[in-house]
Amino acid sequence: MAPRPLEITDLLWSIDADGTPLAVPQAEVVDRLMALGQRRAARIVSAIPAADGVLDTGYVDALGFRVHCELQRLGEELQLARRVAALLSPIIEMVRLNSTGPVRIVDVGCGLGFVVRALAASSALGGDVELVGVDLNPLLVAEARRLAEREGLTCRFEQGDAFKPDLAIRDGARCIVISSGFVHHLPESGLAEFFAAQSWLGVAAFAHWDIAPCLWSTLGAWVFHYARMREPVSRHDGVLSARRAYPASKLQQAAQIGAPGYDIQVLEGSRWHPRALDVLRPIVGTRP
Ligand SMILES: C[S@@+](CC[C@H](N)C(=O)[O-])C[C@H]1O[C@@H](n2cnc3c(N)ncnc32)[C@H](O)[C@@H]1O
């Protein structure tokens, strides 16, 4: 099996187990990309300022912020927060019926926390729903917190690893784990483990939105990223995301292995009436 190509944003930061950012040697990143034949990506990384062979943290952080702002715009175009709320509402209702206390939604790999902030701003899910965003990258977590504070929102953000969701999940039975544009960042060998981490904590449900890979999504990603995005990194990673995303069958198989006690469905759009919005579709698992 050919190795999966890499997204540049997966290589620009290195975070240790305590969440502390580590120096990233530029040559190491360029070599990894070249070894996979990703010449354009290697050229983009070579153009990033570096000192003593290490990528300039200030530059990379500012770049990361701009790239995630562009990603947020894509989330807005795809009406992600509204669709997340529509899917979660009946699941939350079930959780409320089965037990008492607040319900918690945890968005793993939340980036700038766009979905969590939008849900908090709309109050679409009800006052008893706690909204928590988790991301590995402390820069994005700090920015998500700052934006939520400025917007006066009731939600919170934590630095943490999606494979160790116990940081944000306390009472699994009243918790729903979500993500958007995140699952394709995981290695194929880690997919079942990702679902297993949620199953092990006994979450009420999970719903992970990611790109449905097909000719149309790749073409659409290319058009959208070249028309609407300015950063070469966004354009590169955005188009590659559509190519790297996992097909429904692979997600379903991994979820069934990792979370065998859950009812699992990938909610693909109609093949005969494709809608642009369905380029992002969720894999949903609910505990019977
Ligand atoms: C493509 S971004 C998606 C951001 C956001 N969900 C959105 O839709 O705009 C993927 C995010 O996953 C985060 N990430 C990658 N691996 C992670 C892990 N193991 N645990 C938590 N977050 C992770 C990255 O830092 C990045 O912010």
The ligand as an ORCA input file, in Angstrom:
! r2SCAN-3c Opt
* xyz 0 1
  C      -8.048     20.442      9.742
  S      -7.989     20.985     11.388
  C      -9.747     21.067     11.725
  C     -10.053     22.175     12.678
  C     -11.542     22.389     12.971
  N     -12.197     21.214     13.416
  C     -12.260     22.980     11.786
  O     -13.149     22.326     11.243
  O     -11.943     24.121     11.416
  C      -7.469     19.601     12.329
  C      -7.168     19.943     13.758
  O      -6.891     18.756     14.483
  C      -5.904     19.032     15.452
  N      -5.311     17.743     15.836
  C      -4.519     16.943     15.093
  N      -4.227     15.815     15.785
  C      -4.869     15.913     16.978
  C      -4.987     15.071     18.120
  N      -4.369     13.870     18.160
  N      -5.736     15.481     19.148
  C      -6.366     16.695     19.123
  N      -6.300     17.532     18.072
  C      -5.553     17.148     17.018
  C      -4.960     19.991     14.751
  O      -4.205     20.739     15.680
  C      -5.956     20.843     13.958
  O      -6.356     21.965     14.685
*
